[in-house]
């Protein structure tokens, strides 16, 4: 049986959270940045998962 390599979506989640935190610190609202980064990271990871399922 052939085995596929799956794509890693956790990296996108981590990068989005850190970028959101950095943006939040720059704007004076770090918690809002973390929440926004988490939301964007989860969306990106889900999209990557859906893309990987179709391969």
N, C-alpha and C positions, 0 to 999 in steps of 0.2 A: 504494500500500500504506500502510495506517495505521500510524503509529509510536507506541508507548506510552512514557510516561515511567516509568522504573523507580524503585523506592524505594531509598534509600541506607542500607545496613546498617553501613557503616564507622563512621558517627557513633556508633551504639549500642556498637560494640566499643570505641571510644576513650573514651567516657564511662564505660563499665563498668570499664575498666582504671584510669582516673584515680580513680574512686570506690573501687575496691578498694584502690588504693595508699593513699588517705586513710584508709580504714578500717584498713588494716594498720598504718599509722604510729600511729594512735590506740590500737591494741591492742598495739603493740610488736613486730609481725611484718609488716613491709612486704612481704617477698617472698611470704608467704602471701596477703596481700591482692591483690597483683598477679596471682598465679596464679588466685585465686578470681574476680577481676574479668575476667580473660581467658576463663575458662571460661564465666562468665555472659554475657559479651559475644559470644562465638562462638555460644552457644546462641540468644541473641536475634537475631543476624544471620542465622543459618540459618532460624529461624522466620519472620523477615521475608522472606527469600528464597523460602521455600516459599509464604507467603501471596501474594507478588507473582507467582509463577508461575501461581497459580490464577486471577488476575484476568483 
